Each structure stands twice: as structure tokens, then as C-alpha cells.
């Protein structure tokens, strides 16, 4: 029942992520890994999902919030670039957005009710 649905969701999202990566590489024409764990792409992704309300504790998250978070982060990056700022400014703003997202996530965790799935209850 539920385990099969969860497994299907994980497999489906993995396939969509792989397809998105392949389409990105096809569009760009090349792929180059970012140096280190906190490359700008990784920081952008983390800022986008935390601004979108995805919990880093694995308890909350949704497609709509993630899409909105991506839009906010990418539009902010574009505005920074339009004003001629350097890459360092972009990284500082992304870091600030990541911290803001972590604060929002923590507040959501504190305000939200905790629900124990039936399979773990007495």
C-alpha cells in the first residue's frame, strides 16, 4: 500500500530529476561540475528549496512551494545581474536567502503539529 506509493514517488521524482539534468546539458551543450560542495549551483538549489518551504528535516515540502522558491531565487539573481553586481554579491544574497529559508523552515516546524503515521503508533 503506502510503501509502494512512496517508492513509486521516489522513483518517479528521480527519473524526472535525471531527465531535467539531461535536458539542461543538452541545452547548454556541456556539463561542468562546480568546485566543492558549496558551488554557486548548490547554494542556489538549497536557497530555492528552503525559501519554498521544503523542510531540511524531511517533514514538509511540496511542488508548488518549490516552484515558487525557484522563481523567487532566479528572479533575484537576474535582478542582481541586471544591476551589474559581481559574483560575490550574488553569493552573499544567496547565502542570506538560504539563512532566511532555514529560519522559515524552523518556524514552520515549531508552529506545525506533529503527526505520527498510523504504522508507527500503538
Phi and psi restraints in degrees (range 20) as a CNS / XPLOR table:
assign (resid 1 and name C) (resid 2 and name N)
       (resid 2 and name CA) (resid 2 and name C) 1.0 -69.3 20.0 2
assign (resid 2 and name N) (resid 2 and name CA)
       (resid 2 and name C) (resid 3 and name N) 1.0 -36.2 20.0 2
assign (resid 2 and name C) (resid 3 and name N)
       (resid 3 and name CA) (resid 3 and name C) 1.0 -66.5 20.0 2
assign (resid 3 and name N) (resid 3 and name CA)
       (resid 3 and name C) (resid 4 and name N) 1.0 -36.6 20.0 2
assign (resid 3 and name C) (resid 4 and name N)
       (resid 4 and name CA) (resid 4 and name C) 1.0 -66.9 20.0 2
assign (resid 4 and name N) (resid 4 and name CA)
       (resid 4 and name C) (resid 5 and name N) 1.0 -40.0 20.0 2
assign (resid 4 and name C) (resid 5 and name N)
       (resid 5 and name CA) (resid 5 and name C) 1.0 -65.2 20.0 2
assign (resid 5 and name N) (resid 5 and name CA)
       (resid 5 and name C) (resid 6 and name N) 1.0 -41.2 20.0 2
assign (resid 5 and name C) (resid 6 and name N)
       (resid 6 and name CA) (resid 6 and name C) 1.0 -64.4 20.0 2
assign (resid 6 and name N) (resid 6 and name CA)
       (resid 6 and name C) (resid 7 and name N) 1.0 -45.3 20.0 2
assign (resid 6 and name C) (resid 7 and name N)
       (resid 7 and name CA) (resid 7 and name C) 1.0 -62.4 20.0 2
assign (resid 7 and name N) (resid 7 and name CA)
       (resid 7 and name C) (resid 8 and name N) 1.0 -42.0 20.0 2
assign (resid 7 and name C) (resid 8 and name N)
       (resid 8 and name CA) (resid 8 and name C) 1.0 -63.9 20.0 2
assign (resid 8 and name N) (resid 8 and name CA)
       (resid 8 and name C) (resid 9 and name N) 1.0 -38.6 20.0 2
assign (resid 8 and name C) (resid 9 and name N)
       (resid 9 and name CA) (resid 9 and name C) 1.0 -64.5 20.0 2
assign (resid 9 and name N) (resid 9 and name CA)
       (resid 9 and name C) (resid 10 and name N) 1.0 -42.3 20.0 2
assign (resid 9 and name C) (resid 10 and name N)
       (resid 10 and name CA) (resid 10 and name C) 1.0 -65.6 20.0 2
assign (resid 10 and name N) (resid 10 and name CA)
       (resid 10 and name C) (resid 11 and name N) 1.0 -43.2 20.0 2
assign (resid 10 and name C) (resid 11 and name N)
       (resid 11 and name CA) (resid 11 and name C) 1.0 -65.3 20.0 2
assign (resid 11 and name N) (resid 11 and name CA)
       (resid 11 and name C) (resid 12 and name N) 1.0 -43.4 20.0 2
assign (resid 11 and name C) (resid 12 and name N)
       (resid 12 and name CA) (resid 12 and name C) 1.0 -62.8 20.0 2
assign (resid 12 and name N) (resid 12 and name CA)
       (resid 12 and name C) (resid 13 and name N) 1.0 -43.2 20.0 2
assign (resid 12 and name C) (resid 13 and name N)
       (resid 13 and name CA) (resid 13 and name C) 1.0 -69.2 20.0 2
assign (resid 13 and name N) (resid 13 and name CA)
       (resid 13 and name C) (resid 14 and name N) 1.0 -32.9 20.0 2
assign (resid 13 and name C) (resid 14 and name N)
       (resid 14 and name CA) (resid 14 and name C) 1.0 -66.1 20.0 2
assign (resid 14 and name N) (resid 14 and name CA)
       (resid 14 and name C) (resid 15 and name N) 1.0 -41.1 20.0 2
assign (resid 14 and name C) (resid 15 and name N)
       (resid 15 and name CA) (resid 15 and name C) 1.0 -64.7 20.0 2
assign (resid 15 and name N) (resid 15 and name CA)
       (resid 15 and name C) (resid 16 and name N) 1.0 -42.7 20.0 2
assign (resid 15 and name C) (resid 16 and name N)
       (resid 16 and name CA) (resid 16 and name C) 1.0 -64.9 20.0 2
assign (resid 16 and name N) (resid 16 and name CA)
       (resid 16 and name C) (resid 17 and name N) 1.0 -38.6 20.0 2
assign (resid 16 and name C) (resid 17 and name N)
       (resid 17 and name CA) (resid 17 and name C) 1.0 -64.7 20.0 2
assign (resid 17 and name N) (resid 17 and name CA)
       (resid 17 and name C) (resid 18 and name N) 1.0 -42.5 20.0 2
assign (resid 17 and name C) (resid 18 and name N)
       (resid 18 and name CA) (resid 18 and name C) 1.0 -64.0 20.0 2
assign (resid 18 and name N) (resid 18 and name CA)
       (resid 18 and name C) (resid 19 and name N) 1.0 -42.0 20.0 2
assign (resid 18 and name C) (resid 19 and name N)
       (resid 19 and name CA) (resid 19 and name C) 1.0 -63.8 20.0 2
assign (resid 19 and name N) (resid 19 and name CA)
       (resid 19 and name C) (resid 20 and name N) 1.0 -40.7 20.0 2
assign (resid 19 and name C) (resid 20 and name N)
       (resid 20 and name CA) (resid 20 and name C) 1.0 -62.6 20.0 2
assign (resid 20 and name N) (resid 20 and name CA)
       (resid 20 and name C) (resid 21 and name N) 1.0 -40.9 20.0 2
assign (resid 20 and name C) (resid 21 and name N)
       (resid 21 and name CA) (resid 21 and name C) 1.0 -64.1 20.0 2
assign (resid 21 and name N) (resid 21 and name CA)
       (resid 21 and name C) (resid 22 and name N) 1.0 -42.9 20.0 2
assign (resid 21 and name C) (resid 22 and name N)
       (resid 22 and name CA) (resid 22 and name C) 1.0 -64.6 20.0 2
assign (resid 22 and name N) (resid 22 and name CA)
       (resid 22 and name C) (resid 23 and name N) 1.0 -40.9 20.0 2
assign (resid 22 and name C) (resid 23 and name N)
       (resid 23 and name CA) (resid 23 and name C) 1.0 -66.1 20.0 2
assign (resid 23 and name N) (resid 23 and name CA)
       (resid 23 and name C) (resid 24 and name N) 1.0 -36.6 20.0 2
assign (resid 23 and name C) (resid 24 and name N)
       (resid 24 and name CA) (resid 24 and name C) 1.0 -64.3 20.0 2
assign (resid 24 and name N) (resid 24 and name CA)
       (resid 24 and name C) (resid 25 and name N) 1.0 -45.0 20.0 2
assign (resid 24 and name C) (resid 25 and name N)
       (resid 25 and name CA) (resid 25 and name C) 1.0 -63.9 20.0 2
assign (resid 25 and name N) (resid 25 and name CA)
       (resid 25 and name C) (resid 26 and name N) 1.0 -40.1 20.0 2
assign (resid 25 and name C) (resid 26 and name N)
       (resid 26 and name CA) (resid 26 and name C) 1.0 -64.2 20.0 2
assign (resid 26 and name N) (resid 26 and name CA)
       (resid 26 and name C) (resid 27 and name N) 1.0 -39.4 20.0 2
assign (resid 26 and name C) (resid 27 and name N)
       (resid 27 and name CA) (resid 27 and name C) 1.0 -67.9 20.0 2
assign (resid 27 and name N) (resid 27 and name CA)
       (resid 27 and name C) (resid 28 and name N) 1.0 -44.2 20.0 2
assign (resid 27 and name C) (resid 28 and name N)
       (resid 28 and name CA) (resid 28 and name C) 1.0 -77.3 20.0 2
assign (resid 28 and name N) (resid 28 and name CA)
       (resid 28 and name C) (resid 29 and name N) 1.0 -30.6 20.0 2
assign (resid 28 and name C) (resid 29 and name N)
       (resid 29 and name CA) (resid 29 and name C) 1.0 90.0 20.0 2
assign (resid 29 and name N) (resid 29 and name CA)
       (resid 29 and name C) (resid 30 and name N) 1.0 -5.5 20.0 2
assign (resid 29 and name C) (resid 30 and name N)
       (resid 30 and name CA) (resid 30 and name C) 1.0 -159.6 20.0 2
assign (resid 30 and name N) (resid 30 and name CA)
       (resid 30 and name C) (resid 31 and name N) 1.0 165.9 20.0 2
assign (resid 30 and name C) (resid 31 and name N)
       (resid 31 and name CA) (resid 31 and name C) 1.0 -134.6 20.0 2
assign (resid 31 and name N) (resid 31 and name CA)
       (resid 31 and name C) (resid 32 and name N) 1.0 133.2 20.0 2
assign (resid 31 and name C) (resid 32 and name N)
       (resid 32 and name CA) (resid 32 and name C) 1.0 -138.3 20.0 2
assign (resid 32 and name N) (resid 32 and name CA)
       (resid 32 and name C) (resid 33 and name N) 1.0 122.7 20.0 2
assign (resid 32 and name C) (resid 33 and name N)
       (resid 33 and name CA) (resid 33 and name C) 1.0 -68.8 20.0 2
assign (resid 33 and name N) (resid 33 and name CA)
       (resid 33 and name C) (resid 34 and name N) 1.0 146.4 20.0 2
assign (resid 33 and name C) (resid 34 and name N)
       (resid 34 and name CA) (resid 34 and name C) 1.0 -78.5 20.0 2
assign (resid 34 and name N) (resid 34 and name CA)
       (resid 34 and name C) (resid 35 and name N) 1.0 144.3 20.0 2
assign (resid 34 and name C) (resid 35 and name N)
       (resid 35 and name CA) (resid 35 and name C) 1.0 -72.2 20.0 2
assign (resid 35 and name N) (resid 35 and name CA)
       (resid 35 and name C) (resid 36 and name N) 1.0 131.7 20.0 2
assign (resid 35 and name C) (resid 36 and name N)
       (resid 36 and name CA) (resid 36 and name C) 1.0 75.5 20.0 2
assign (resid 36 and name N) (resid 36 and name CA)
       (resid 36 and name C) (resid 37 and name N) 1.0 174.7 20.0 2
assign (resid 36 and name C) (resid 37 and name N)
       (resid 37 and name CA) (resid 37 and name C) 1.0 -72.1 20.0 2
assign (resid 37 and name N) (resid 37 and name CA)
       (resid 37 and name C) (resid 38 and name N) 1.0 -36.5 20.0 2
assign (resid 37 and name C) (resid 38 and name N)
       (resid 38 and name CA) (resid 38 and name C) 1.0 -102.7 20.0 2
assign (resid 38 and name N) (resid 38 and name CA)
       (resid 38 and name C) (resid 39 and name N) 1.0 50.6 20.0 2
assign (resid 38 and name C) (resid 39 and name N)
       (resid 39 and name CA) (resid 39 and name C) 1.0 -65.8 20.0 2
assign (resid 39 and name N) (resid 39 and name CA)
       (resid 39 and name C) (resid 40 and name N) 1.0 167.3 20.0 2
assign (resid 39 and name C) (resid 40 and name N)
       (resid 40 and name CA) (resid 40 and name C) 1.0 -63.3 20.0 2
assign (resid 40 and name N) (resid 40 and name CA)
       (resid 40 and name C) (resid 41 and name N) 1.0 -34.9 20.0 2
assign (resid 40 and name C) (resid 41 and name N)
       (resid 41 and name CA) (resid 41 and name C) 1.0 -66.7 20.0 2
assign (resid 41 and name N) (resid 41 and name CA)
       (resid 41 and name C) (resid 42 and name N) 1.0 -40.4 20.0 2
assign (resid 41 and name C) (resid 42 and name N)
       (resid 42 and name CA) (resid 42 and name C) 1.0 -65.9 20.0 2
assign (resid 42 and name N) (resid 42 and name CA)
       (resid 42 and name C) (resid 43 and name N) 1.0 -43.4 20.0 2
assign (resid 42 and name C) (resid 43 and name N)
       (resid 43 and name CA) (resid 43 and name C) 1.0 -62.8 20.0 2
assign (resid 43 and name N) (resid 43 and name CA)
       (resid 43 and name C) (resid 44 and name N) 1.0 -40.8 20.0 2
assign (resid 43 and name C) (resid 44 and name N)
       (resid 44 and name CA) (resid 44 and name C) 1.0 -61.5 20.0 2
assign (resid 44 and name N) (resid 44 and name CA)
       (resid 44 and name C) (resid 45 and name N) 1.0 -45.6 20.0 2
assign (resid 44 and name C) (resid 45 and name N)
       (resid 45 and name CA) (resid 45 and name C) 1.0 -64.1 20.0 2
assign (resid 45 and name N) (resid 45 and name CA)
       (resid 45 and name C) (resid 46 and name N) 1.0 -44.3 20.0 2
assign (resid 45 and name C) (resid 46 and name N)
       (resid 46 and name CA) (resid 46 and name C) 1.0 -64.4 20.0 2
assign (resid 46 and name N) (resid 46 and name CA)
       (resid 46 and name C) (resid 47 and name N) 1.0 -42.0 20.0 2
assign (resid 46 and name C) (resid 47 and name N)
       (resid 47 and name CA) (resid 47 and name C) 1.0 -63.2 20.0 2
assign (resid 47 and name N) (resid 47 and name CA)
       (resid 47 and name C) (resid 48 and name N) 1.0 -42.2 20.0 2
assign (resid 47 and name C) (resid 48 and name N)
       (resid 48 and name CA) (resid 48 and name C) 1.0 -64.2 20.0 2
assign (resid 48 and name N) (resid 48 and name CA)
       (resid 48 and name C) (resid 49 and name N) 1.0 -45.6 20.0 2
assign (resid 48 and name C) (resid 49 and name N)
       (resid 49 and name CA) (resid 49 and name C) 1.0 -72.9 20.0 2
assign (resid 49 and name N) (resid 49 and name CA)
       (resid 49 and name C) (resid 50 and name N) 1.0 -33.8 20.0 2
assign (resid 49 and name C) (resid 50 and name N)
       (resid 50 and name CA) (resid 50 and name C) 1.0 -73.2 20.0 2
assign (resid 50 and name N) (resid 50 and name CA)
       (resid 50 and name C) (resid 51 and name N) 1.0 -37.6 20.0 2
assign (resid 50 and name C) (resid 51 and name N)
       (resid 51 and name CA) (resid 51 and name C) 1.0 -63.4 20.0 2
assign (resid 51 and name N) (resid 51 and name CA)
       (resid 51 and name C) (resid 52 and name N) 1.0 -33.0 20.0 2
assign (resid 51 and name C) (resid 52 and name N)
       (resid 52 and name CA) (resid 52 and name C) 1.0 -76.0 20.0 2
assign (resid 52 and name N) (resid 52 and name CA)
       (resid 52 and name C) (resid 53 and name N) 1.0 -3.4 20.0 2
assign (resid 52 and name C) (resid 53 and name N)
       (resid 53 and name CA) (resid 53 and name C) 1.0 95.1 20.0 2
assign (resid 53 and name N) (resid 53 and name CA)
       (resid 53 and name C) (resid 54 and name N) 1.0 8.7 20.0 2
assign (resid 53 and name C) (resid 54 and name N)
       (resid 54 and name CA) (resid 54 and name C) 1.0 -75.5 20.0 2
assign (resid 54 and name N) (resid 54 and name CA)
       (resid 54 and name C) (resid 55 and name N) 1.0 128.6 20.0 2
assign (resid 54 and name C) (resid 55 and name N)
       (resid 55 and name CA) (resid 55 and name C) 1.0 -78.8 20.0 2
assign (resid 55 and name N) (resid 55 and name CA)
       (resid 55 and name C) (resid 56 and name N) 1.0 131.9 20.0 2
assign (resid 55 and name C) (resid 56 and name N)
       (resid 56 and name CA) (resid 56 and name C) 1.0 -76.3 20.0 2
assign (resid 56 and name N) (resid 56 and name CA)
       (resid 56 and name C) (resid 57 and name N) 1.0 -6.5 20.0 2
assign (resid 56 and name C) (resid 57 and name N)
       (resid 57 and name CA) (resid 57 and name C) 1.0 -89.9 20.0 2
assign (resid 57 and name N) (resid 57 and name CA)
       (resid 57 and name C) (resid 58 and name N) 1.0 -3.3 20.0 2
assign (resid 57 and name C) (resid 58 and name N)
       (resid 58 and name CA) (resid 58 and name C) 1.0 81.4 20.0 2
assign (resid 58 and name N) (resid 58 and name CA)
       (resid 58 and name C) (resid 59 and name N) 1.0 16.0 20.0 2
assign (resid 58 and name C) (resid 59 and name N)
       (resid 59 and name CA) (resid 59 and name C) 1.0 -99.7 20.0 2
assign (resid 59 and name N) (resid 59 and name CA)
       (resid 59 and name C) (resid 60 and name N) 1.0 -26.4 20.0 2
assign (resid 59 and name C) (resid 60 and name N)
       (resid 60 and name CA) (resid 60 and name C) 1.0 -137.5 20.0 2
assign (resid 60 and name N) (resid 60 and name CA)
       (resid 60 and name C) (resid 61 and name N) 1.0 156.3 20.0 2
assign (resid 60 and name C) (resid 61 and name N)
       (resid 61 and name CA) (resid 61 and name C) 1.0 160.5 20.0 2
assign (resid 61 and name N) (resid 61 and name CA)
       (resid 61 and name C) (resid 62 and name N) 1.0 152.9 20.0 2
assign (resid 61 and name C) (resid 62 and name N)
       (resid 62 and name CA) (resid 62 and name C) 1.0 -156.1 20.0 2
assign (resid 62 and name N) (resid 62 and name CA)
       (resid 62 and name C) (resid 63 and name N) 1.0 163.0 20.0 2
assign (resid 62 and name C) (resid 63 and name N)
       (resid 63 and name CA) (resid 63 and name C) 1.0 -68.9 20.0 2
assign (resid 63 and name N) (resid 63 and name CA)
       (resid 63 and name C) (resid 64 and name N) 1.0 -45.6 20.0 2
assign (resid 63 and name C) (resid 64 and name N)
       (resid 64 and name CA) (resid 64 and name C) 1.0 -62.3 20.0 2
assign (resid 64 and name N) (resid 64 and name CA)
       (resid 64 and name C) (resid 65 and name N) 1.0 -45.3 20.0 2
assign (resid 64 and name C) (resid 65 and name N)
       (resid 65 and name CA) (resid 65 and name C) 1.0 -62.2 20.0 2
assign (resid 65 and name N) (resid 65 and name CA)
       (resid 65 and name C) (resid 66 and name N) 1.0 -39.3 20.0 2
assign (resid 65 and name C) (resid 66 and name N)
       (resid 66 and name CA) (resid 66 and name C) 1.0 -65.4 20.0 2
assign (resid 66 and name N) (resid 66 and name CA)
       (resid 66 and name C) (resid 67 and name N) 1.0 -43.7 20.0 2
assign (resid 66 and name C) (resid 67 and name N)
       (resid 67 and name CA) (resid 67 and name C) 1.0 -62.8 20.0 2
assign (resid 67 and name N) (resid 67 and name CA)
       (resid 67 and name C) (resid 68 and name N) 1.0 -44.1 20.0 2
assign (resid 67 and name C) (resid 68 and name N)
       (resid 68 and name CA) (resid 68 and name C) 1.0 -64.1 20.0 2
assign (resid 68 and name N) (resid 68 and name CA)
       (resid 68 and name C) (resid 69 and name N) 1.0 -39.3 20.0 2
assign (resid 68 and name C) (resid 69 and name N)
       (resid 69 and name CA) (resid 69 and name C) 1.0 -62.7 20.0 2
assign (resid 69 and name N) (resid 69 and name CA)
       (resid 69 and name C) (resid 70 and name N) 1.0 -42.0 20.0 2
assign (resid 69 and name C) (resid 70 and name N)
       (resid 70 and name CA) (resid 70 and name C) 1.0 -62.5 20.0 2
assign (resid 70 and name N) (resid 70 and name CA)
       (resid 70 and name C) (resid 71 and name N) 1.0 -43.5 20.0 2
assign (resid 70 and name C) (resid 71 and name N)
       (resid 71 and name CA) (resid 71 and name C) 1.0 -62.2 20.0 2
assign (resid 71 and name N) (resid 71 and name CA)
       (resid 71 and name C) (resid 72 and name N) 1.0 -43.3 20.0 2
assign (resid 71 and name C) (resid 72 and name N)
       (resid 72 and name CA) (resid 72 and name C) 1.0 -62.6 20.0 2
assign (resid 72 and name N) (resid 72 and name CA)
       (resid 72 and name C) (resid 73 and name N) 1.0 -46.1 20.0 2
assign (resid 72 and name C) (resid 73 and name N)
       (resid 73 and name CA) (resid 73 and name C) 1.0 -66.8 20.0 2
assign (resid 73 and name N) (resid 73 and name CA)
       (resid 73 and name C) (resid 74 and name N) 1.0 -45.3 20.0 2
assign (resid 73 and name C) (resid 74 and name N)
       (resid 74 and name CA) (resid 74 and name C) 1.0 -67.5 20.0 2
assign (resid 74 and name N) (resid 74 and name CA)
       (resid 74 and name C) (resid 75 and name N) 1.0 -39.5 20.0 2
assign (resid 74 and name C) (resid 75 and name N)
       (resid 75 and name CA) (resid 75 and name C) 1.0 -65.0 20.0 2
assign (resid 75 and name N) (resid 75 and name CA)
       (resid 75 and name C) (resid 76 and name N) 1.0 -38.4 20.0 2
assign (resid 75 and name C) (resid 76 and name N)
       (resid 76 and name CA) (resid 76 and name C) 1.0 -63.3 20.0 2
assign (resid 76 and name N) (resid 76 and name CA)
       (resid 76 and name C) (resid 77 and name N) 1.0 -43.6 20.0 2
assign (resid 76 and name C) (resid 77 and name N)
       (resid 77 and name CA) (resid 77 and name C) 1.0 -61.1 20.0 2
assign (resid 77 and name N) (resid 77 and name CA)
       (resid 77 and name C) (resid 78 and name N) 1.0 -43.2 20.0 2
assign (resid 77 and name C) (resid 78 and name N)
       (resid 78 and name CA) (resid 78 and name C) 1.0 -64.5 20.0 2
assign (resid 78 and name N) (resid 78 and name CA)
       (resid 78 and name C) (resid 79 and name N) 1.0 -40.7 20.0 2
assign (resid 78 and name C) (resid 79 and name N)
       (resid 79 and name CA) (resid 79 and name C) 1.0 -63.6 20.0 2
assign (resid 79 and name N) (resid 79 and name CA)
       (resid 79 and name C) (resid 80 and name N) 1.0 -39.8 20.0 2
assign (resid 79 and name C) (resid 80 and name N)
       (resid 80 and name CA) (resid 80 and name C) 1.0 -63.3 20.0 2
assign (resid 80 and name N) (resid 80 and name CA)
       (resid 80 and name C) (resid 81 and name N) 1.0 -44.6 20.0 2
assign (resid 80 and name C) (resid 81 and name N)
       (resid 81 and name CA) (resid 81 and name C) 1.0 -66.7 20.0 2
assign (resid 81 and name N) (resid 81 and name CA)
       (resid 81 and name C) (resid 82 and name N) 1.0 -35.2 20.0 2
assign (resid 81 and name C) (resid 82 and name N)
       (resid 82 and name CA) (resid 82 and name C) 1.0 -64.1 20.0 2
assign (resid 82 and name N) (resid 82 and name CA)
       (resid 82 and name C) (resid 83 and name N) 1.0 -30.0 20.0 2
assign (resid 82 and name C) (resid 83 and name N)
       (resid 83 and name CA) (resid 83 and name C) 1.0 -86.7 20.0 2
assign (resid 83 and name N) (resid 83 and name CA)
       (resid 83 and name C) (resid 84 and name N) 1.0 5.4 20.0 2
assign (resid 83 and name C) (resid 84 and name N)
       (resid 84 and name CA) (resid 84 and name C) 1.0 76.2 20.0 2
assign (resid 84 and name N) (resid 84 and name CA)
       (resid 84 and name C) (resid 85 and name N) 1.0 23.4 20.0 2
assign (resid 84 and name C) (resid 85 and name N)
       (resid 85 and name CA) (resid 85 and name C) 1.0 -74.8 20.0 2
assign (resid 85 and name N) (resid 85 and name CA)
       (resid 85 and name C) (resid 86 and name N) 1.0 158.4 20.0 2
assign (resid 85 and name C) (resid 86 and name N)
       (resid 86 and name CA) (resid 86 and name C) 1.0 -82.1 20.0 2
assign (resid 86 and name N) (resid 86 and name CA)
       (resid 86 and name C) (resid 87 and name N) 1.0 169.3 20.0 2
assign (resid 86 and name C) (resid 87 and name N)
       (resid 87 and name CA) (resid 87 and name C) 1.0 -61.3 20.0 2
assign (resid 87 and name N) (resid 87 and name CA)
       (resid 87 and name C) (resid 88 and name N) 1.0 -34.8 20.0 2
assign (resid 87 and name C) (resid 88 and name N)
       (resid 88 and name CA) (resid 88 and name C) 1.0 -60.2 20.0 2
assign (resid 88 and name N) (resid 88 and name CA)
       (resid 88 and name C) (resid 89 and name N) 1.0 -39.2 20.0 2
assign (resid 88 and name C) (resid 89 and name N)
       (resid 89 and name CA) (resid 89 and name C) 1.0 -64.4 20.0 2
assign (resid 89 and name N) (resid 89 and name CA)
       (resid 89 and name C) (resid 90 and name N) 1.0 -42.3 20.0 2
assign (resid 89 and name C) (resid 90 and name N)
       (resid 90 and name CA) (resid 90 and name C) 1.0 -60.7 20.0 2
assign (resid 90 and name N) (resid 90 and name CA)
       (resid 90 and name C) (resid 91 and name N) 1.0 -43.7 20.0 2
assign (resid 90 and name C) (resid 91 and name N)
       (resid 91 and name CA) (resid 91 and name C) 1.0 -64.6 20.0 2
assign (resid 91 and name N) (resid 91 and name CA)
       (resid 91 and name C) (resid 92 and name N) 1.0 -38.4 20.0 2
assign (resid 91 and name C) (resid 92 and name N)
       (resid 92 and name CA) (resid 92 and name C) 1.0 -65.4 20.0 2
assign (resid 92 and name N) (resid 92 and name CA)
       (resid 92 and name C) (resid 93 and name N) 1.0 -43.1 20.0 2
assign (resid 92 and name C) (resid 93 and name N)
       (resid 93 and name CA) (resid 93 and name C) 1.0 -65.2 20.0 2
assign (resid 93 and name N) (resid 93 and name CA)
       (resid 93 and name C) (resid 94 and name N) 1.0 -42.3 20.0 2
assign (resid 93 and name C) (resid 94 and name N)
       (resid 94 and name CA) (resid 94 and name C) 1.0 -61.8 20.0 2
assign (resid 94 and name N) (resid 94 and name CA)
       (resid 94 and name C) (resid 95 and name N) 1.0 -41.2 20.0 2
assign (resid 94 and name C) (resid 95 and name N)
       (resid 95 and name CA) (resid 95 and name C) 1.0 -62.0 20.0 2
assign (resid 95 and name N) (resid 95 and name CA)
       (resid 95 and name C) (resid 96 and name N) 1.0 -41.1 20.0 2
assign (resid 95 and name C) (resid 96 and name N)
       (resid 96 and name CA) (resid 96 and name C) 1.0 -63.7 20.0 2
assign (resid 96 and name N) (resid 96 and name CA)
       (resid 96 and name C) (resid 97 and name N) 1.0 -39.0 20.0 2
assign (resid 96 and name C) (resid 97 and name N)
       (resid 97 and name CA) (resid 97 and name C) 1.0 -67.4 20.0 2
assign (resid 97 and name N) (resid 97 and name CA)
       (resid 97 and name C) (resid 98 and name N) 1.0 -36.6 20.0 2
assign (resid 97 and name C) (resid 98 and name N)
       (resid 98 and name CA) (resid 98 and name C) 1.0 -64.1 20.0 2
assign (resid 98 and name N) (resid 98 and name CA)
       (resid 98 and name C) (resid 99 and name N) 1.0 -45.1 20.0 2
assign (resid 98 and name C) (resid 99 and name N)
       (resid 99 and name CA) (resid 99 and name C) 1.0 -62.8 20.0 2
assign (resid 99 and name N) (resid 99 and name CA)
       (resid 99 and name C) (resid 100 and name N) 1.0 -42.7 20.0 2
assign (resid 99 and name C) (resid 100 and name N)
       (resid 100 and name CA) (resid 100 and name C) 1.0 -61.3 20.0 2
assign (resid 100 and name N) (resid 100 and name CA)
       (resid 100 and name C) (resid 101 and name N) 1.0 -41.5 20.0 2
assign (resid 100 and name C) (resid 101 and name N)
       (resid 101 and name CA) (resid 101 and name C) 1.0 -64.1 20.0 2
assign (resid 101 and name N) (resid 101 and name CA)
       (resid 101 and name C) (resid 102 and name N) 1.0 -38.2 20.0 2
assign (resid 101 and name C) (resid 102 and name N)
       (resid 102 and name CA) (resid 102 and name C) 1.0 -65.2 20.0 2
assign (resid 102 and name N) (resid 102 and name CA)
       (resid 102 and name C) (resid 103 and name N) 1.0 -39.1 20.0 2
assign (resid 102 and name C) (resid 103 and name N)
       (resid 103 and name CA) (resid 103 and name C) 1.0 -64.5 20.0 2
assign (resid 103 and name N) (resid 103 and name CA)
       (resid 103 and name C) (resid 104 and name N) 1.0 -44.8 20.0 2
assign (resid 103 and name C) (resid 104 and name N)
       (resid 104 and name CA) (resid 104 and name C) 1.0 -61.6 20.0 2
assign (resid 104 and name N) (resid 104 and name CA)
       (resid 104 and name C) (resid 105 and name N) 1.0 -43.3 20.0 2
assign (resid 104 and name C) (resid 105 and name N)
       (resid 105 and name CA) (resid 105 and name C) 1.0 -60.1 20.0 2
assign (resid 105 and name N) (resid 105 and name CA)
       (resid 105 and name C) (resid 106 and name N) 1.0 -44.9 20.0 2
assign (resid 105 and name C) (resid 106 and name N)
       (resid 106 and name CA) (resid 106 and name C) 1.0 -65.0 20.0 2
assign (resid 106 and name N) (resid 106 and name CA)
       (resid 106 and name C) (resid 107 and name N) 1.0 -41.3 20.0 2
assign (resid 106 and name C) (resid 107 and name N)
       (resid 107 and name CA) (resid 107 and name C) 1.0 -64.0 20.0 2
assign (resid 107 and name N) (resid 107 and name CA)
       (resid 107 and name C) (resid 108 and name N) 1.0 -38.8 20.0 2
assign (resid 107 and name C) (resid 108 and name N)
       (resid 108 and name CA) (resid 108 and name C) 1.0 -64.9 20.0 2
assign (resid 108 and name N) (resid 108 and name CA)
       (resid 108 and name C) (resid 109 and name N) 1.0 -38.7 20.0 2
assign (resid 108 and name C) (resid 109 and name N)
       (resid 109 and name CA) (resid 109 and name C) 1.0 -65.6 20.0 2
assign (resid 109 and name N) (resid 109 and name CA)
       (resid 109 and name C) (resid 110 and name N) 1.0 -39.2 20.0 2
assign (resid 109 and name C) (resid 110 and name N)
       (resid 110 and name CA) (resid 110 and name C) 1.0 -71.5 20.0 2
assign (resid 110 and name N) (resid 110 and name CA)
       (resid 110 and name C) (resid 111 and name N) 1.0 -37.1 20.0 2
assign (resid 110 and name C) (resid 111 and name N)
       (resid 111 and name CA) (resid 111 and name C) 1.0 -81.4 20.0 2
assign (resid 111 and name N) (resid 111 and name CA)
       (resid 111 and name C) (resid 112 and name N) 1.0 -29.8 20.0 2
assign (resid 111 and name C) (resid 112 and name N)
       (resid 112 and name CA) (resid 112 and name C) 1.0 -74.1 20.0 2
assign (resid 112 and name N) (resid 112 and name CA)
       (resid 112 and name C) (resid 113 and name N) 1.0 155.3 20.0 2
assign (resid 112 and name C) (resid 113 and name N)
       (resid 113 and name CA) (resid 113 and name C) 1.0 -86.9 20.0 2
assign (resid 113 and name N) (resid 113 and name CA)
       (resid 113 and name C) (resid 114 and name N) 1.0 147.9 20.0 2
assign (resid 113 and name C) (resid 114 and name N)
       (resid 114 and name CA) (resid 114 and name C) 1.0 -94.6 20.0 2
assign (resid 114 and name N) (resid 114 and name CA)
       (resid 114 and name C) (resid 115 and name N) 1.0 128.6 20.0 2
assign (resid 114 and name C) (resid 115 and name N)
       (resid 115 and name CA) (resid 115 and name C) 1.0 -118.5 20.0 2
assign (resid 115 and name N) (resid 115 and name CA)
       (resid 115 and name C) (resid 116 and name N) 1.0 126.8 20.0 2
assign (resid 115 and name C) (resid 116 and name N)
       (resid 116 and name CA) (resid 116 and name C) 1.0 -93.2 20.0 2
assign (resid 116 and name N) (resid 116 and name CA)
       (resid 116 and name C) (resid 117 and name N) 1.0 125.2 20.0 2
assign (resid 116 and name C) (resid 117 and name N)
       (resid 117 and name CA) (resid 117 and name C) 1.0 -59.9 20.0 2
assign (resid 117 and name N) (resid 117 and name CA)
       (resid 117 and name C) (resid 118 and name N) 1.0 150.8 20.0 2
assign (resid 117 and name C) (resid 118 and name N)
       (resid 118 and name CA) (resid 118 and name C) 1.0 -58.1 20.0 2
assign (resid 118 and name N) (resid 118 and name CA)
       (resid 118 and name C) (resid 119 and name N) 1.0 -31.6 20.0 2
assign (resid 118 and name C) (resid 119 and name N)
       (resid 119 and name CA) (resid 119 and name C) 1.0 -70.6 20.0 2
assign (resid 119 and name N) (resid 119 and name CA)
       (resid 119 and name C) (resid 120 and name N) 1.0 -17.1 20.0 2
assign (resid 119 and name C) (resid 120 and name N)
       (resid 120 and name CA) (resid 120 and name C) 1.0 -102.3 20.0 2
assign (resid 120 and name N) (resid 120 and name CA)
       (resid 120 and name C) (resid 121 and name N) 1.0 -8.0 20.0 2
assign (resid 120 and name C) (resid 121 and name N)
       (resid 121 and name CA) (resid 121 and name C) 1.0 -81.3 20.0 2
assign (resid 121 and name N) (resid 121 and name CA)
       (resid 121 and name C) (resid 122 and name N) 1.0 173.7 20.0 2
